[in-house]
């Protein structure tokens, strides 16, 4: 598995990746689990929170917001959504 974009989040990412791959192969693919009922969601939230904080510390969060705003019309056109 690959490392996280933020070094301090590597352990959380590894725990989430391991959980997700196990859930996906042992439950989801066998029809036992659903995407809405995923026991790894708590780990994902922890990893996502860590990553968001790291992006914010580096100022990357603002760059992402600006890029999303600049491409809002393109996204709407390609995804067939209304503006």
VEXLUM-401446 format. One record per residue: x, y, z of N, C-alpha, C in turn; residue in one letter. Coordinates in steps of 0.001 Angstrom, whole numbers, plus 524288, in hexadecimal, padded with zeros to 5 digits. Layout:
REM residues N
nxx: X, nyy: Y, nzz: Z, caxx: X, cayy: Y, cazz: Z, cxx: X, cyy: Y, czz: Z, res: a;
...
END
This chain:
REM residues 83
nxx: 80343, nyy: 7FB65, nzz: 80000, caxx: 80000, cayy: 80000, cazz: 80000, cxx: 8036F, cyy: 804D9, czz: 80000, res: x;
nxx: 8016D, nyy: 808E2, nzz: 7FDDA, caxx: 80467, cayy: 80DBE, cazz: 7FD8E, cxx: 8040D, cyy: 810C9, czz: 802A7, res: x;
nxx: 807B7, nyy: 8144F, nzz: 80341, caxx: 807B4, cayy: 81799, cazz: 807DF, cxx: 803DF, cyy: 81C14, czz: 80727, res: x;
nxx: 80289, nyy: 81E80, nzz: 80B67, caxx: 7FF18, cayy: 82306, cazz: 80B54, cxx: 80207, cyy: 827BE, czz: 80934, res: x;
nxx: 7FF26, nyy: 82B9F, nzz: 80787, caxx: 80195, cayy: 83087, cazz: 805E4, cxx: 80416, cyy: 83351, czz: 80A7D, res: x;
nxx: 8024A, nyy: 83226, nzz: 80F2B, caxx: 80464, cayy: 83486, cazz: 813EA, cxx: 806C5, cyy: 83033, czz: 81751, res: x;
nxx: 80BB9, nyy: 830CD, nzz: 8187E, caxx: 80E93, cayy: 82CDF, cazz: 81B78, cxx: 80BEA, cyy: 82B75, czz: 82099, res: x;
nxx: 809B5, nyy: 82F65, nzz: 82347, caxx: 80743, cayy: 82E7B, cazz: 82856, cxx: 8023A, cyy: 82B4A, czz: 827ED, res: x;
nxx: 8004E, nyy: 82A8E, nzz: 82330, caxx: 7FB6F, cayy: 82794, cazz: 82265, cxx: 7FC6A, cyy: 82204, czz: 82069, res: x;
nxx: 80156, nyy: 8208E, nzz: 81FC4, caxx: 8029C, cayy: 81B6B, cazz: 81D8C, cxx: 80033, cyy: 816E3, czz: 82094, res: x;
nxx: 8008A, nyy: 816FD, nzz: 825C5, caxx: 7FE78, cayy: 812AD, cazz: 828E4, cxx: 7F889, cyy: 8123B, czz: 82843, res: x;
nxx: 7F5D4, nyy: 816A8, nzz: 8285D, caxx: 7F025, cayy: 8169A, cazz: 827AC, cxx: 7EEB1, cyy: 81493, czz: 82243, res: x;
nxx: 7F1A0, nyy: 8163D, nzz: 81E48, caxx: 7F085, cayy: 81474, cazz: 818FA, cxx: 7F15E, cyy: 80E97, czz: 81884, res: x;
nxx: 7F588, nyy: 80CA5, nzz: 81ACC, caxx: 7F6A5, cayy: 8070A, cazz: 81A9B, cxx: 7F256, cyy: 803E6, czz: 81D4F, res: x;
nxx: 7F096, nyy: 805BB, nzz: 821D2, caxx: 7EC58, cayy: 80309, cazz: 824A1, cxx: 7E755, cyy: 80314, czz: 82171, res: x;
nxx: 7E611, nyy: 80791, nzz: 81F1C, caxx: 7E15F, cayy: 807E8, cazz: 81BE9, cxx: 7E1CD, cyy: 80468, czz: 81711, res: x;
nxx: 7E634, nyy: 804B9, nzz: 81450, caxx: 7E6F0, cayy: 8018C, cazz: 80F95, cxx: 7E657, cyy: 7FBBF, czz: 810CA, res: x;
nxx: 7E8B4, nyy: 7FA09, nzz: 8150D, caxx: 7E86C, cayy: 7F48A, cazz: 81697, cxx: 7E2C9, cyy: 7F2FE, czz: 817C0, res: x;
nxx: 7E013, nyy: 7F632, nzz: 81AB9, caxx: 7DA9B, cayy: 7F532, cazz: 81C0B, cxx: 7D741, cyy: 7F503, czz: 81721, res: x;
nxx: 7D7F1, nyy: 7F8E7, nzz: 813BC, caxx: 7D4BB, cayy: 7F93E, cazz: 80F0F, cxx: 7D594, cyy: 7F491, czz: 80B79, res: x;
nxx: 7DA75, nyy: 7F322, nzz: 80A89, caxx: 7DB88, cayy: 7EEB7, cazz: 8070D, cxx: 7D93A, cyy: 7E9A8, czz: 8092B, res: x;
nxx: 7D985, nyy: 7E8EE, nzz: 80E48, caxx: 7D73B, cayy: 7E44A, cazz: 810B0, cxx: 7D14A, cyy: 7E467, czz: 81023, res: x;
nxx: 7CED3, nyy: 7E8CF, nzz: 81172, caxx: 7C924, cayy: 7E953, cazz: 810F5, cxx: 7C766, cyy: 7E884, czz: 80B55, res: x;
nxx: 7CA2B, nyy: 7EAF1, nzz: 807B4, caxx: 7C8B4, cayy: 7EAB2, cazz: 80230, cxx: 7C8F4, cyy: 7E521, czz: 80017, res: x;
nxx: 7CD35, nyy: 7E270, nzz: 8014B, caxx: 7CDDB, cayy: 7DD26, cazz: 7FF2D, cxx: 7CAA9, cyy: 7D90A, czz: 80213, res: x;
nxx: 7CA1B, nyy: 7D9A2, nzz: 80730, caxx: 7C770, cayy: 7D59B, cazz: 80A3E, cxx: 7C196, cyy: 7D67B, czz: 80ACA, res: x;
nxx: 7BFE2, nyy: 7DB42, nzz: 80A31, caxx: 7BA4F, cayy: 7DC4E, cazz: 80AFD, cxx: 7B7B3, cyy: 7DEA0, czz: 80627, res: x;
nxx: 7B99B, nyy: 7E317, nzz: 8045E, caxx: 7B6FC, cayy: 7E5E1, cazz: 8002E, cxx: 7B694, cyy: 7E29B, czz: 7FB35, res: x;
nxx: 7BAF5, nyy: 7E050, nzz: 7F98E, caxx: 7BAE8, cayy: 7DD31, cazz: 7F4CB, cxx: 7B78F, cyy: 7D849, czz: 7F544, res: x;
nxx: 7B694, nyy: 7D69E, nzz: 7F9F5, caxx: 7B358, cayy: 7D1F3, cazz: 7FADF, cxx: 7ADAC, cyy: 7D354, czz: 7FC09, res: x;
nxx: 7AC6F, nyy: 7D85D, nzz: 7FBC5, caxx: 7A712, cayy: 7DA10, cazz: 7FC91, cxx: 7A569, cyy: 7DA57, czz: 8023E, res: x;
nxx: 7A922, nyy: 7D9F7, nzz: 805D1, caxx: 7A7DF, cayy: 7DA0D, cazz: 80B69, cxx: 7A798, cyy: 7DFA5, czz: 80D79, res: x;
nxx: 7AB0C, nyy: 7E2F5, nzz: 80BA3, caxx: 7AB38, cayy: 7E858, cazz: 80D79, cxx: 7A96B, cyy: 7EC17, czz: 80945, res: x;
nxx: 7A7E1, nyy: 7F0B2, nzz: 80AD4, caxx: 7A650, cayy: 7F4B9, cazz: 80719, cxx: 7A9DB, cyy: 7F97C, czz: 807BD, res: x;
nxx: 7AA06, nyy: 7FCA4, nzz: 803B9, caxx: 7AD49, cayy: 80158, cazz: 803F2, cxx: 7AB7B, cyy: 80505, czz: 80844, res: x;
nxx: 7A672, nyy: 80500, nzz: 80965, caxx: 7A453, cayy: 80866, cazz: 80D7F, cxx: 7A577, cyy: 80652, czz: 812F7, res: x;
nxx: 7A671, nyy: 80146, nzz: 81364, caxx: 7A763, cayy: 7FECD, cazz: 81871, cxx: 7ACE1, cyy: 7FC7B, czz: 81866, res: x;
nxx: 7B0AC, nyy: 7FFD4, nzz: 81928, caxx: 7B622, cayy: 7FE51, cazz: 818B6, cxx: 7B8C9, cyy: 7FF28, czz: 81DFF, res: x;
nxx: 7BAB5, nyy: 7FAFC, nzz: 8204D, caxx: 7BD11, cayy: 7FB71, cazz: 82583, cxx: 7C22A, cyy: 7FE8C, czz: 82595, res: x;
nxx: 7C410, nyy: 8000A, nzz: 82104, caxx: 7C8E7, cayy: 8030E, cazz: 820B9, cxx: 7C7E5, cyy: 808EE, czz: 8207A, res: x;
nxx: 7C30B, nyy: 80A87, nzz: 8209E, caxx: 7C1CD, cayy: 81012, cazz: 81FEE, cxx: 7C41D, cyy: 81381, czz: 82444, res: x;
nxx: 7C469, nyy: 81183, nzz: 82901, caxx: 7C6BF, cayy: 8148B, cazz: 82D45, cxx: 7CC89, cyy: 81580, czz: 82C3B, res: x;
nxx: 7CF3E, nyy: 81174, nzz: 82A69, caxx: 7D4C7, cayy: 8120F, cazz: 8291D, cxx: 7D57E, cyy: 815F1, czz: 824A4, res: x;
nxx: 7D1F4, nyy: 815AB, nzz: 820CB, caxx: 7D24C, cayy: 81952, cazz: 81C6E, cxx: 7D1A6, cyy: 81EF0, czz: 81E58, res: x;
nxx: 7CDF3, nyy: 81FD2, nzz: 821D2, caxx: 7CD0D, cayy: 82518, cazz: 823E4, cxx: 7D1DA, cyy: 82711, czz: 826D0, res: x;
nxx: 7D458, nyy: 823A4, nzz: 829D4, caxx: 7D918, cayy: 82525, cazz: 82CB0, cxx: 7DD78, cyy: 82686, czz: 828E5, res: x;
nxx: 7DE34, nyy: 82348, nzz: 824E7, caxx: 7E24E, cayy: 82450, cazz: 8210B, cxx: 7E11C, cyy: 82952, czz: 81E07, res: x;
nxx: 7DC49, nyy: 829F5, nzz: 81C6A, caxx: 7DAB7, cayy: 82E95, cazz: 81975, cxx: 7DB98, cyy: 8338B, czz: 81CA2, res: x;
nxx: 7DA58, nyy: 8335D, nzz: 821A0, caxx: 7DB1F, cayy: 837D6, cazz: 82516, cxx: 7E0EB, cyy: 83931, czz: 82582, res: x;
nxx: 7E425, nyy: 8353E, nzz: 82630, caxx: 7E9D3, cayy: 8360D, cazz: 82681, cxx: 7EBD7, cyy: 83877, czz: 82171, res: x;
nxx: 7EA10, nyy: 8366F, nzz: 81D0F, caxx: 7EBD4, cayy: 8385B, cazz: 81801, cxx: 7EA03, cyy: 83DF6, czz: 8170C, res: x;
nxx: 7E52B, nyy: 83F25, nzz: 81867, caxx: 7E32F, cayy: 84478, cazz: 817C1, cxx: 7E65B, cyy: 8485B, czz: 81AF6, res: x;
nxx: 7E7C1, nyy: 846D1, nzz: 81FB0, caxx: 7EAE5, cayy: 84A37, cazz: 8230B, cxx: 7F048, cyy: 84B2A, czz: 820A6, res: x;
nxx: 7F2A3, nyy: 84714, nzz: 81E87, caxx: 7F7CA, cayy: 84796, cazz: 81C13, cxx: 7F77B, cyy: 84B15, czz: 81736, res: x;
nxx: 7F364, nyy: 84A84, nzz: 81421, caxx: 7F2B7, cayy: 84DD0, cazz: 80F7D, cxx: 7F1F5, cyy: 85381, czz: 81113, res: x;
nxx: 7EF0E, nyy: 8544D, nzz: 81545, caxx: 7EE16, cayy: 8599A, cazz: 81738, cxx: 7F32D, cyy: 85C1C, czz: 81911, res: x;
nxx: 7F663, nyy: 85920, nzz: 81BE7, caxx: 7FB62, cayy: 85B22, cazz: 81DDD, cxx: 7FEEA, cyy: 85CE2, czz: 81968, res: x;
nxx: 7FE89, nyy: 85A3C, nzz: 814F7, caxx: 801E9, cayy: 85B74, cazz: 8107B, cxx: 7FF69, cyy: 85F55, czz: 80CB5, res: x;
nxx: 7FA9C, nyy: 860E9, nzz: 80DC7, caxx: 7F7ED, cayy: 86497, cazz: 80A5F, cxx: 7F5B2, cyy: 8621F, czz: 80579, res: x;
nxx: 7F5D6, nyy: 85D07, nzz: 80534, caxx: 7F3EB, cayy: 85A44, cazz: 8009C, cxx: 7EDFB, cyy: 85A25, czz: 80086, res: x;
nxx: 7EB82, nyy: 85A64, nzz: 80509, caxx: 7E5C6, cayy: 85A4D, cazz: 8053C, cxx: 7E376, cyy: 85ED8, czz: 8022A, res: x;
nxx: 7E5CE, nyy: 86362, nzz: 80297, caxx: 7E3E2, cayy: 867FD, cazz: 7FFC5, cxx: 7E49A, cyy: 8674F, czz: 7F9E3, res: x;
nxx: 7E903, nyy: 8650F, nzz: 7F854, caxx: 7E9F8, cayy: 86412, cazz: 7F2C4, cxx: 7E5E0, cyy: 8605A, czz: 7F08E, res: x;
nxx: 7E483, nyy: 85C5C, nzz: 7F396, caxx: 7E07D, cayy: 858A6, cazz: 7F1E0, cxx: 7DB2E, cyy: 85B50, czz: 7F15B, res: x;
nxx: 7D9DD, nyy: 85E8D, nzz: 7F526, caxx: 7D4E4, cayy: 86167, cazz: 7F4E6, cxx: 7D4B4, cyy: 864F9, czz: 7F022, res: x;
nxx: 7D8FF, nyy: 867A8, nzz: 7EF17, caxx: 7D939, cayy: 86B24, cazz: 7EA8D, cxx: 7D8B0, cyy: 8680C, czz: 7E578, res: x;
nxx: 7DB4E, nyy: 863A6, nzz: 7E522, caxx: 7DAFD, cayy: 86068, cazz: 7E06F, cxx: 7D578, cyy: 85E56, czz: 7DFA3, res: x;
nxx: 7D2F1, nyy: 85CC0, nzz: 7E3D6, caxx: 7CD89, cayy: 85AE4, cazz: 7E36D, cxx: 7C9EB, cyy: 85F41, czz: 7E194, res: x;
nxx: 7CAAB, nyy: 863DF, nzz: 7E3B9, caxx: 7C76C, cayy: 86848, cazz: 7E23B, cxx: 7C850, cyy: 869B9, czz: 7DC82, res: x;
nxx: 7CD3F, nyy: 869C4, nzz: 7DAD8, caxx: 7CE86, cayy: 86B16, cazz: 7D56C, cxx: 7CC42, cyy: 8672C, czz: 7D18A, res: x;
nxx: 7CB7F, nyy: 86258, nzz: 7D332, caxx: 7C9A7, cayy: 85E43, cazz: 7CFAA, cxx: 7C40A, cyy: 85CA3, czz: 7D09A, res: x;
nxx: 7C138, nyy: 85FA0, nzz: 7D3A1, caxx: 7BBDA, cayy: 85E3F, cazz: 7D4FB, cxx: 7B87A, cyy: 85D8D, czz: 7D012, res: x;
nxx: 7B8FD, nyy: 8611B, nzz: 7CC51, caxx: 7B5DF, cayy: 860BA, cazz: 7C784, cxx: 7B76C, cyy: 85BF6, czz: 7C44A, res: x;
nxx: 7BC76, nyy: 85AEF, nzz: 7C3DE, caxx: 7BE3F, cayy: 85654, cazz: 7C0F6, cxx: 7BC47, cyy: 85157, czz: 7C383, res: x;
nxx: 7BCA5, nyy: 85114, nzz: 7C89D, caxx: 7BAC1, cayy: 84C79, cazz: 7CB6A, cxx: 7B4E5, cyy: 84BA1, czz: 7CA7A, res: x;
nxx: 7B1F1, nyy: 84FDB, nzz: 7CAAE, caxx: 7AC51, cayy: 84F86, cazz: 7C9E2, cxx: 7AB27, cyy: 84D94, czz: 7C459, res: x;
nxx: 7AE07, nyy: 84F79, nzz: 7C085, caxx: 7AD1D, cayy: 84DDF, cazz: 7BB18, cxx: 7AE8A, cyy: 84826, czz: 7BA40, res: x;
nxx: 7B2F2, nyy: 84682, nzz: 7BC3D, caxx: 7B4B2, cayy: 84121, cazz: 7BB65, cxx: 7B1A1, cyy: 83D2F, czz: 7BEA5, res: x;
nxx: 7AFD5, nyy: 83EC8, nzz: 7C327, caxx: 7ACF5, cayy: 83B38, cazz: 7C682, cxx: 7A70D, cyy: 83B94, czz: 7C5AF, res: x;
nxx: 7A565, nyy: 83F15, nzz: 7C249, caxx: 79FE4, cayy: 83F9D, cazz: 7C10C, cxx: 79CB7, cyy: 841F3, czz: 7C57A, res: x;
nxx: 79F42, nyy: 844FC, nzz: 7C8C2, caxx: 79C82, cayy: 84771, cazz: 7CD25, cxx: 79B53, cyy: 84D18, czz: 7CBE6, res: x;
nxx: 7974E, nyy: 84F0C, nzz: 7CE64, caxx: 795F5, cayy: 85486, cazz: 7CDCB, cxx: 799A8, cyy: 857E0, czz: 7D10E, res: x;
nxx: 79A97, nyy: 85C8B, nzz: 7CF3E, caxx: 79E26, cayy: 8602F, cazz: 7D1FA, cxx: 79BE5, cyy: 861FC, czz: 7D71D, res: x;
END
